[in-house]
């Protein structure tokens, strides 16, 4: 199998890396964090690069690209620790293009691709503990469509998004709906998150809802898997920068008259960080390459990848802080922000323990050893 990127993918990587390193500086990120965790100017700049329309078909003014391009972009955004949640555009573009009817696609996809419409996935509920089948939100059919009632938690930029892809049950069947934030019956409560970005609690009370699909479990699993693959790629980018910053610090910090990078025990710890990074990178590749596989194969691959990424992100983040000492947890130093980002990514779309359980449930009797 050829793991080399094509010329077009390399050009995409270079363009995003240049933007993240030159336009999205640490100072700009800090300013965005202080002003609420979302910079619409940065969002517009990403849209101008075509990133918001990465998974939107060309027929609807998008890039019409695939999971590998998504991985390339999210890795570079991870390197820059970009706060704006591009993963939500990838999810909404994929879900609406894959499950929405022609009218819905024509109404929403061009706006998503242009960065003018921000659509966020709202599926998490209190006490659900990452279980997709756990859904208390309800939708009822009325003349002219549906109305939806329920609450969703930790919705990325939920108080800023223009609309939500919402999971709700119709009788006992899970379905996906599109609900506009400014519709009657929709209220939001926004707050900052640990990594400096923004989320919200979103409440629906007989809110008008557009049905996307009655195959809600299938569509929601697909949406979450797109999010997992994006989070894995983003985590790899963050870990790359965390390791680089740690190596630079160890080459300059001196103890007993020599750089601490010369201490063998500390060098071994950095080598272990590098090993975890490469394990994560390979599983990030695996997740992206399996994103278009049949659902059972895709779901198993995402659980395996997210488990390894969770282990790696925790290890790399903790080792970086320990090797830096006190400066590693100060807010003015970038490593503390890497650590917070890695910690939040580990919890996103299911934590490490949850995905270990998912891997175990999908094992065959032989666990693949004798098959």
N, C-alpha and C positions, 0 to 999 in steps of 0.2 A: 504494500500500500504506500502511495506517495503522500508524504506529509508536508511537502513543500507548498508554500503559498503561490498562487498564480501572480502574474505581474499586476493584474487589476487589484487583487487583494493586498499586495504590498503597497500599491499606490494609496489605497484606502487607509491602510495602517499609518503610512507616513503623514497623510493629511490630518488624521485625527490626532496623531502624536504631536505634530507641530502646533495644532490649535490648543491642545491640552497643556503643553509645556510653555507656550508663549502667551496665550490669551487667558488661560485659566490658571493663574498663579495662586500660590498659597495665600497671598494677601487678598486676592479677589475672593477666594473661597472663605476666608475668615470674615470678610465683609458680608458675604452672602449669608453666612451662618448667623451673624449678628442681626441681619435685617429680616430674618424669618426662615431661611433655609431653602429659598428658591429664587433664582435670578431669571426673570423672563428674557432679559437680554441674552444671557448665555443659552437659553433654550432656543431663541431665534437663530443664534449663530450655529448651533448644532443642526437646526432645520435647514439652514442655508447650505450646510455641507451634505445634506441629503440623508442625515442619520435618522430623523424621525420617520422617514418613509422607507426604511430599509426593508421591511417585510410587507410593504404595500405594493400590490401589483402595478406594473408600468401603466396599465390601462386606467388606473386611478391616480396618475401623477407620482407614483412611488418609484423606488429603485428596483423592486422586484428581485431582491437578492435573497440569500439563504442563510442557514445556520452558521456556516463557516465565516461569512462576512460579519454576522452578528457577533460571533466570538471575537473576531479581530477588533471590532469597534469597542466592545465592552472591556476587553483587556486594556486598551489604551485609556479609556475613561477611568478605569480602575487605577491605572498608574497616576492619573491626574487627580484622583479622588473627587471626581465631579459629583456634586450634590444632586443635580437635576436628574430625575429618575427616567432615563431613556428606556430602561427595560419596560416601563409601562406602555410606551409607544410600540415597542416590539410585540408585546402581548396583545394590545388592542388591535394592532394592524393584522396580526396573524388570526385572531379570533373572528374579527368582523369579516375579513377576507375569506375565511374558511367556513363560517357558519351563517353569516348574515345573507339576507336576500339581496337581489340586485339593487333595489331602491335604497336599502340601508347602506350598502357599500358605496353607492354614488353619493349619498348624503354625507357620510362621515370620513371615508378613506382619504379623499383629497385634502381635507382639512387636517387630518392627522399627519399626512406626509409633509404638509407645508408648515407644521408646527403651530397652526392656528387653533386646532382643537386638541385638547389634552384629555385623554380618556384613561381612567385608572381602574384597575381590577379591585373590586370590593367583594371579598369572599370570606374573610376571617370573622369569626364570631367568638364571643366570650364562651369559655368552657369547651370549645371545639378541639383545642390542642392539636391543630394542624390536620384534623380529620375532615376530608372534603365532604364526606357524606353527612356530617353533622351540620344541619342547616335549619334554623328556626324561622328565617324570613319566609314569608308567604306571599304569593301572587294570586290574584283572583281575576277571572275574565269578566269584563264589563262591556257594554256596547261600545264598539270602537277600539277595543284593545284590552289592556290589563292595568290593574293598580297593584302596587307592591307595598308591603309593610314589613318592617324589621329593622335591625341594627347591624352595622358592620364596623369592625375595629381595625385600627392601624392601617388605614387606607392611605397609600402614598399620595402626598399633596392633595388630600381629599377635600380641603376647603378652598382649593385653587382650581382643581380639575373642572373641565366643562361638562363631563359626563362620566358615568360609571358603568362598567360591565359588572352586573350584580347577579349572584346566584340566589335563587329562591325556589321554593317548592310550590308546584301547582297540584293540589291534592297531595299525593305522596311522591310525585315525580319531580326530580330536580331539573330545573331549566335555567337558562341564562337570559338576562334582560339587559337592555340599555336604558339607563335613566339619566336625564339631564339634571345637573346640580341645581339649576335655577327653577326647576319645576316645583309646583305646589306640593307641599308635604315632605320636602327634603330639607333637613337641617344638618349642619356640620359644626364640629368643634375641633379646631386645629391646634397642634402643639408641635414643639420641636422634638426631634428624636436624638438618640445617643450620639449618632455620627454627625449631627449638625444639620441634617435634612429635615423634612417636614412630613407629618402624617395627620390623620384626623379620624375622629369617631363620626360616623355618618348614620343618620337616622331617617328612615322612610315611614311615612304614614299616609297610606292610600295615594302614593305618588304615581303619576302616570308612567307606565313602563312599556317599552317596545320589545316584543319578544324576538330574541336572536335565534334560539333553538330550544326545542324540547328535549334534545339529547344533552341535557345539562351536565351529567357526570362525565361523559366523554369530552365535551368541550371544555369543562373546567379543568380536567386533568391535563388536557393539551395546553391550556393557558398557563397553568402552574408549571408545567414542564418547560415551556418557553422561558418562564421566569427563573427556574432553577438553572438552566443552561446559561442564561445571562449572568446570574449571580456567581456561578462558578468561574466564568471568564473574568468577571470584574475582580473576584477574589485573587485570581492569579496575578492580575496587574498590580493590585495593592501589595501583595506579598513580594513581588519583584522590587518595588520601591522600598519596602520595609527592609529587605535584605541589603539592598544597596546602601541605604542610610546607616544601617548597623555596621557594615564593613568600613564605610568612610569614618564613622565615629571611632571605631577601634584602631584605625590607622593613625588617628590624630591624638586620641586620649592617651596620656602617659601616666604610668605608675612605676615607681622605683627607677625613674630615669629612662624608661623604654616604653614604646607603644604597647598597649595591652593586646594588640593583634599578635604580638610575639609569644603570648602565653599559650602553651599547647592545649590546656584544658578549654580555654575560650575558643581557640581555633576549632576544636572538635564540636563545640556547640554550634558554631557558625556552619560547619559542614553538615550537621544534622538539620539545620534550617534549610540549607540548599537542597538536601535530599527531600524534605517535605514539600518544598516548592516544586520540585520536578515531579514528584508523585501527583501533586495537585494539577500541574500543567497537563500531564498525560490524561488524567481523568476529566479535565476540562475539555480536552480534545474529544474524548470518548462521549461525553454528554452531547456536544454539538453534533458529532457525526451520527448519533442515534436519534436526533430530534425528529427526523422524518421516518423513523422505523415504525412498524406496527405497534399499536398501543401497549400490549403486554411487554414487549421487548424494550420499548422506550421508557416505560415506567420503571422497570427494573434497572435500566441503565442510569436513570436520573437519581434513583435512590443510592446506588453505588457511588456515583460521582459526588453527590452532595455529602455523603458520609465521609469520604476521603477529604473533600475540601474542608469540611468542618474540623476534622482532626488536624489538618495542616494549618488552617488559619489560626486555630487556637495556639498551636505549638509555636508558629512563627511569631505571632503577636506577643505571646508571653516571653519568649526568649529575647526578643528585641528590647522589651522593657527592662528585663533583668540585666542584659548586657550594657544597657545605657545607664542603669542606676537611677538616681532621683530625677535627672533631667528627662528621663523617658516618660514621665507622667506629668510633666508641666505643659500647660495649655499653649504656651508660646512655641513649643518645639514640635515639629511635624510628626515625630514618631508616636506621640500620644494620640494623634488623630488617626494615624494608620491603625493603631491598636483598637480604637473605638470602632472604626469602620469594619475591621475584620471580625470583631465581636458581634456587631449587628448583622453582618452578612451570614455568620454562622447560624443565627436564629431565623433568618429569612427563608420562607417557604419550607419550614420544617427544620428543627435543630438536629444535631448529630445523633442524639439518642433516638429520635423519631425515625430517622432514615436507617439507622441500624436495625430497628424493628421491621421497617419496610423490606430491607434486604433479606432478613431472616424469613419473613412470611413468603417471599417469592422463591426461596430455595426449593429445589426438587429433593426427592428422597436421597439421591446420591450427591447432592450439592454440586453436580457437574464433574465430580472427580472420576467416576467410572463410566460416565455416559459415552 
